[in-house]
Amino acid sequence: MVGAPSILTSLLPVFIIIICGYVFKKTRFPGDDFWPGAERIVYYFLYPALLFSSSTGASWDFFSVASMVWAILAAMFVMSGLLLLLRTRLSRNDASFTSVFQGSLRFTSYIGFAAAFALFGDEGLYLAAVFITVMIPVVNILSVMVLVRYGDQKGGWHWIFTTVIKNPLILSCLAGMSFNILGLQLPVMAENFTTILGKGSLPLGLLAVGASLQITGMKKTGGELIYACLLKLGFMPLLMWLSCNLFGVDKLSTAVAVLFAALPGSPLSYILAKQLGGDSRLMSSIIAVQTGISMVSLPLILSLVS
């Protein structure tokens, strides 16, 4: 496993790239029109290529993967249940609760994949693909259900299907795993093509994360911002670690699961909050502050579990 100094050394470039993205956006380099297109290229083309190539190249140990999947689901549902039970204590109103809920569960997968590769190499990418395949459908369904129930709902239940069934990340993971399970192999040229595209998603995706950060309106967020940061960056990784130990997950898989559990909230949460009537201002503040704090908390947490 990786030692504490190596963890910090490996993760520092990841966060430097995020900071570069934020600075580029603020200085309008290379231009305001660049970032929406870059995000779409990463989300619909480069990142799915990374997930597909990672899934097809994995050497799946069924029992190890199964225990990791059960541990992930257990941690996710326990956290969701606690948030719902404490709803009135965590937020001032229903709309702000939806942002606390998303901020406590969702994660920025671009950071996770870059960190998994930097820390654990290709094997880390394979395990990250497992995590993504399990977590993205579950977290999307839970988030949409809470927003429909407690938000000023504008989208409707069809959002569950459009955000999950048509999600390019889920589809690429499932396609890659199907290739793997069926024993199919891509031609060498196609394999090299998807690998090159996938590696290109990491720096561009991190720059896009930095460009999406909105550091405004934090003074008006109240205690919800503090709760979301403590729950996501502290309690959630602890819960994931306990769950992995309970289900007997191996050390490397546990480290990857805890890594993703300790990630800051996803910029996609802001989009979902705007579409389904959540507190989008609070959501943007949660994402920005969690990303900043995670530069310190993420290396610390990983050094404790590695």
N, C-alpha and C positions, 0 to 999 in steps of 0.2 A: 504494500500500500504506500501512499504518498505521505511524506513527512510535512510538518507545519511550514517550514521555510519553502519547500517545493510547491505547496498549495498556494501560498501567497505569490510566489514568482510566476506560477502558471496562470493565476486568475487576474493578476494586475494588468496584463495586456488586454484582456477582455473588457475591463472597465475603462481603460484608457481609450479604446475604440468607441465605447459608448459616449464618453465625454467629448471625443472628437465630433461625433454625430450631433451632439447638442450644440457645440460651438459652431459647427458648419451651418446649422439651421438658423442660429441667432445672427450670424454674419451674412446670411443669405448666399452661402456658397454651396453648391454651384448655381443655386437659384431655387426659388420657392416651388417652381413647377417640377423640380427633379424628384422630390421626396415621395409624393403620391405614386408616381410611376415606379420608383425603386421598391417601395413597399409591395406593390402588386407583383413585380417580377420575382421578389423573394418568396412571397406567400404562395403564388400560383405556379411557379416554375422551378426556382433554384432549391428552395427548402423541401418541396416534395421529392425532388431528385435525390437529396441527401437522405431522406427517410427511406426511400425505395432502395437505394444502394446499400444502406446500413442494414435493412431488414433482409435483403437477399443474401448478404454476405455473412450473416450471423450463424453461429453454430449453436442451435437451440438445445439446451438441456431442459427437457420438458418439466421435470420435477422442480428444478431450480426456478425456472420461469413461472411455474404455477404458484409456488410459494410467494414469489415476489408480487404476482398479480393479486393474490388474496390479501397480502399485507397492505398493498396500495389501496385497495377498495375498502378495507377495514378502517384504515386511517382517515380516508376521505369521508366515509359515512359517519364515523364518530365525530369528526370535526363539524360536519354539516348539522348533525343533531344538536351538538352543544351550542352552535350559533343560533339555531332556531329557539332553543330553550331560553337563551339569554337575550333574545331579541330586544326586549324593552329596556334592558340594562345597557346594551351596547350602542344604542342609537336614540336620537331625539324623535325620529319619525320613520315611517315605513320606507320612504324613498332613500333616506340615508342608510337604513339597514341593508338595502340591496347592495350598496357600495361596500359596506363593511363585509358583507357576505362574499362578494366577488374578490375583494381585496385580501380576504383570509384564505381563499382556496385557489384562485387562478395563478398562473405562473408564466413568466416570459421564457418560452421554450428556446428562443434564439440564444439567450445567455446560457441556458442549461446545456444545449448541444455543444456550444463552443467550450464551455467549462469541462464537460465530460470528455471531449476530445483532448483538450489541453492536459487534463489530469490523468486520464486512463487510456488514451489512444483509441484504436479501432474497437476494442472490446467495450470501452465506455460508450461508444456510439451505438453499438448493438443493444446494450441494455437500456440506453436512453430511448431507442426506438420502441422497446417494449413498454416503457413507462408512458411515452407519448400515446401509443395506441390504446392503452387502457384509460389514461386520464382525460384525454381531450373529449371523448364522447361523454364521459360521466360528468366532468366539470361543466361542460356546455349545457347538458340537460338540467343539472341542478341549478345553475345560474339562471337559465331561462325560466324555469319553474318558479323560482323565488321572485324574479322580476315581474312575471305575469301575476303572481299572487299579491306582491307588496308594492310594485311600482305603479306609476301612472301609465298603465299598459297601452301601447299603441300598435304593437305588432301582432299579438295573438299567439296561440299555441303552435301555429305553423312554423314559428321560428325554431322550435326544437328540431324540426326536420330539415329546414334549410341550413341551419348552423352545424348540424351533425352529419346528415346523410350526404350533403354536398361538400363537406369540408375536404379540401385537397390534401391536407395532412393525414387525415384518417384514411382516405382512399389510397394514398401512396403507401402507407404502412401496411394496410391489408393486402395490397397488390404484391408488395415485396415479401411478406410472410407467406403468401400463397405460392409464389415462385419457390421459396425456400422449402416449404413443407412438401410440395410436389416434386422436388428434386430437379426443377428446371434450371437451366443456366443461360444467361444472356451471352450473345456473341461478345468476343473480347472488345471490339470497337464500341458496342453499346454499353458495356460495363465501364470502360474508360470514360465514355461520354457522360454517364450519370455521375460517376465519381468526381470528375472535374467540375461539373455543375454544382454538385452538392458541396464541395469544399468552398466554392465561390459564395455560397449562401451565408457562410458564417460571418465574414467581415461586413458584408453589405447589410445583413440582418441586424448586426450590432449597431452599425451606424444609424440604421432606421429607428432602432429603439431609442438612441440618444436624441434623434431629431424629433421624436414624438413626445418627449417629456415636456410637460407644461407646469412650470413653477409659478403659479399664480393663485391667488385666493386662499392661501393656506391659513391665514389668520381667522377665517370664518368657518373653519372645519370642525372645531371643538374636539371633544374627546374621541370621536369616532376615528379620527386619523391615528391617534395613539393606540387605540384598541386594535385596529387593523394591522398596524406595524408589529405590535407585540405578538398577536396571534399568528400572523403569517411568517415572520422571521424568527420567532422564538418557539412558540408552542407547536406549530405544525411540524417542523423538523423533528422536535422531540417526540411527538406522537408517531411520526413515521418510523423513527428509530425503534421505539418500543414495539410497534406493530411488526416490523421486520424481525426483531429478536423473538417475538412471540411465535411467529410462523417459521422460524428456523432458516431465514434467508441468509445466503452466504455473504461474506464480508464485502466483496466488491459490489454486488447487487444492492446491498444495504447502503453503501456509500453513494451510489448513483441515485437511489430512491430519496435519500436524505438531501442530496444536492438539489434535486428538483423540488422537493418540499420546501426548501429554504430560499427558493428564488423569489424575487420581487414580483408584484402583480403584472399582469399582461396589459399592454396598450389596447388590446382588443376589448378589454373590460369597459373602457371609456366609450367605444363605439356601441357596445351592447347597452350601456346605461342610457345613452342618448336615444337609441332606437326604441327602448322599452320603458322609458319614463323613470329611470333611476336618477340618483343625484350625480350628474356627470361632473360637476365642479369638484365635489368631494372625491370622486373616483380618480380624476386627473391628479389631485394632490396626493392621494394614497400611492399611486404608481410612482410619482416623482420622488417622494420621500423614501419609500421602500427601496427604490433603486439606489439612492444615495447611501442609505444605511447598510444595504447588503454588501457594499464594497468592504465593509468591516466585518459584518456578521457572518457572511458566507465563508470566508477563510477560517474564521474562528470555529464555526460549527463543524466544518469538514475536518479540521485538525482534531476535534474531539472524537469523531466517529471513525477516523481512519487509523 
